[in-house]
Amino acid sequence: ALAVAGGVVNSALYNVDAGHRAVIFDRFRGVQDIVVGEGTHFLIPWVQKPIIFDCRSRPRNVPVITGSKDLQNVNITLRILFRPVASQLPRIFTSIGEDYDERVLPSITTEILKSVVARFDAGELITQRELVSRQVSDDLTERAATFGLILDDVSLTHLTFGKEFTEAVEAKQVAQQEAERARFVVEKAEQQKKAAIISAEGDSKAAEPDCQLARHCRRRPHRAAQAGGCRGHRLPALTLPEHH
């Protein structure tokens, strides 16, 4: 008798762990509107059944293949931290089921990503990634709220493009590197040319005083000789013969 009584009492008790909530399904009245909190609770054995939901934030990665505004294939993986709205658990269980995350998140994530990515070119998806992520987060959060879900964080963790676009980007990068290399060679040649011109001008200016002095000597040889000659040459001194 004690064993039977103990079994009946045990079957009338259930526990709700920390971070969880329970929804009661009644065989006669269906899903109850009351959400049961943490702790140990009573129910009517064989008539009522508790459905336990985890209300803590949980991560989920959703991969999506979509197209950009310029018709490039885009592979995106979205990381979502989600949790249900506790007060809406009876509606979630009735309309969607216990596996609500499997049913809702992939669907609405694909819908939102296709809508947002289609507004940007492939290049803009790279250069404006933060803007794209924020737009996806805002739209997805609003969409998830209609299903009774809270999104604590939404982030783009993976973004790649199709083979054709990747090859085109690589070819463009190679072309840019070649152009940079060619420009460097041209600039170096110009610098060497300028250096040669400056050096030649310096030599020319250094030779100008000698040329002026040479011209002066040719025009006035007598005076130049009296003055001591050009470029440092002196005339020999005259020697008078001695008278005996």
Solvent accessible surface area in square Angstrom, and as a share of the most:
residue,aa,sasa,rsa
1,A,117,0.91
2,L,160,0.79
3,A,87,0.68
4,V,105,0.60
5,A,51,0.39
6,G,39,0.37
7,G,41,0.40
8,V,68,0.39
9,V,84,0.48
10,N,109,0.56
11,S,50,0.32
12,A,14,0.11
13,L,63,0.31
14,Y,25,0.09
15,N,99,0.51
16,V,5,0.03
17,D,94,0.49
18,A,76,0.59
19,G,20,0.19
20,H,32,0.14
21,R,69,0.25
22,A,0,0.00
23,V,0,0.00
24,I,17,0.09
25,F,76,0.32
26,D,5,0.03
27,R,164,0.60
28,F,165,0.69
29,R,169,0.62
30,G,25,0.24
31,V,41,0.24
32,Q,32,0.14
33,D,127,0.66
34,I,124,0.63
35,V,43,0.25
36,V,22,0.12
37,G,29,0.28
38,E,91,0.41
39,G,34,0.33
40,T,85,0.50
41,H,51,0.23
42,F,157,0.65
43,L,22,0.11
44,I,92,0.47
45,P,26,0.16
46,W,191,0.67
47,V,33,0.19
48,Q,33,0.15
49,K,124,0.53
50,P,36,0.23
51,I,9,0.04
52,I,70,0.35
53,F,8,0.03
54,D,30,0.16
55,C,22,0.13
56,R,129,0.47
57,S,52,0.33
58,R,75,0.27
59,P,83,0.52
60,R,55,0.20
61,N,95,0.49
62,V,6,0.03
63,P,102,0.64
64,V,9,0.05
65,I,124,0.63
66,T,12,0.07
67,G,30,0.29
68,S,6,0.04
69,K,128,0.54
70,D,61,0.32
71,L,160,0.80
72,Q,51,0.23
73,N,92,0.47
74,V,0,0.00
75,N,50,0.26
76,I,2,0.01
77,T,27,0.16
78,L,1,0.00
79,R,87,0.32
80,I,0,0.00
81,L,45,0.22
82,F,3,0.01
83,R,79,0.29
84,P,3,0.02
85,V,37,0.21
86,A,35,0.27
87,S,88,0.57
88,Q,58,0.26
89,L,0,0.00
90,P,14,0.09
91,R,111,0.40
92,I,1,0.00
93,F,45,0.19
94,T,97,0.57
95,S,75,0.49
96,I,29,0.15
97,G,15,0.15
98,E,106,0.47
99,D,63,0.33
100,Y,5,0.02
101,D,20,0.10
102,E,98,0.44
103,R,149,0.54
104,V,8,0.05
105,L,0,0.00
106,P,41,0.26
107,S,68,0.44
108,I,3,0.02
109,T,0,0.00
110,T,45,0.26
111,E,79,0.36
112,I,16,0.08
113,L,0,0.00
114,K,91,0.39
115,S,54,0.35
116,V,1,0.00
117,V,0,0.00
118,A,51,0.39
119,R,115,0.42
120,F,23,0.10
121,D,50,0.26
122,A,0,0.00
123,G,37,0.36
124,E,61,0.27
125,L,1,0.01
126,I,93,0.47
127,T,111,0.65
128,Q,68,0.30
129,R,91,0.33
130,E,133,0.59
131,L,71,0.35
132,V,2,0.01
133,S,24,0.15
134,R,122,0.45
135,Q,56,0.25
136,V,0,0.00
137,S,28,0.18
138,D,80,0.42
139,D,32,0.16
140,L,0,0.00
141,T,55,0.32
142,E,126,0.57
143,R,82,0.30
144,A,0,0.00
145,A,60,0.46
146,T,85,0.49
147,F,56,0.23
148,G,0,0.00
149,L,4,0.02
150,I,58,0.29
151,L,16,0.08
152,D,66,0.34
153,D,61,0.32
154,V,15,0.08
155,S,36,0.23
156,L,17,0.09
157,T,71,0.41
158,H,84,0.37
159,L,30,0.15
160,T,52,0.30
161,F,28,0.11
162,G,15,0.14
163,K,148,0.63
164,E,129,0.58
165,F,34,0.14
166,T,57,0.33
167,E,88,0.39
168,A,59,0.46
169,V,48,0.27
170,E,94,0.42
171,A,62,0.48
172,K,129,0.55
173,Q,95,0.42
174,V,85,0.49
175,A,60,0.46
176,Q,96,0.42
177,Q,111,0.49
178,E,94,0.42
179,A,62,0.48
180,E,91,0.41
181,R,131,0.48
182,A,56,0.43
183,R,136,0.50
184,F,130,0.54
185,V,90,0.52
186,V,84,0.48
187,E,82,0.37
188,K,105,0.44
189,A,55,0.42
190,E,88,0.39
191,Q,122,0.54
192,Q,106,0.47
193,K,136,0.58
194,K,129,0.55
195,A,60,0.46
196,A,63,0.49
197,I,84,0.43
198,I,119,0.60
199,S,65,0.42
200,A,59,0.46
201,E,93,0.42
202,G,38,0.36
203,D,99,0.51
204,S,63,0.41
205,K,142,0.60
206,A,76,0.59
207,A,47,0.37
208,E,90,0.40
209,P,82,0.52
210,D,70,0.37
211,C,65,0.39
212,Q,107,0.48
213,L,73,0.36
214,A,32,0.25
215,R,102,0.37
216,H,90,0.40
217,C,21,0.12
218,R,172,0.63
219,R,183,0.67
220,R,122,0.44
221,P,89,0.56
222,H,125,0.56
223,R,152,0.55
224,A,9,0.07
225,A,26,0.20
226,Q,131,0.58
227,A,91,0.70
228,G,17,0.16
229,G,27,0.26
230,C,24,0.14
231,R,139,0.51
232,G,70,0.67
233,H,135,0.60
234,R,203,0.74
235,L,121,0.60
236,P,117,0.73
237,A,98,0.76
238,L,171,0.85
239,T,128,0.74
240,L,151,0.75
241,P,107,0.67
242,E,146,0.66
243,H,178,0.79
244,H,216,0.97
